[in-house]
């Protein structure tokens, strides 16, 4: 269930993708430590990579939607110059 949460985290904060991926890489291993799932360094590094990867899925979807929105012209701001055309 938490992996779905990391994907949603990426979807919501995908606009700031660097921040999102870095914090996801910190949140997932922290969650594993707090819940007692693991206490070794090796699995924590792997967990950090896995957390960032799952958040990256959400970020990619967010960025794709943003790209489509901008490409469709709806994301274009109306200025006086554009309005006069």
C-alpha positions, 0 to 999 in steps of 0.5 A: 500500500505504501508504494501506491502512496509513493506513486501518488506522492510523485503525482502530487509533487511532480512539478518539483521533480528533483525535490520529490525524488530526493525526498522519496529516497529519504522517506521510504527507508525512514518508513522501513526503519521506523516500522522495524522492517529492516535495520541493515545498511544494504537494504536501506540503500536498495529501499532508497532506490526503490522509493525514488523509482516508485515516486519517479513513476508518479512524476513521469505521469505528472510531467506527461499530463503537464506536457499534454496540457501545454501542447494542447494550447490550454496552458498558454497564457492570454496576453494582449498580443495573443488576444488581438490575433 
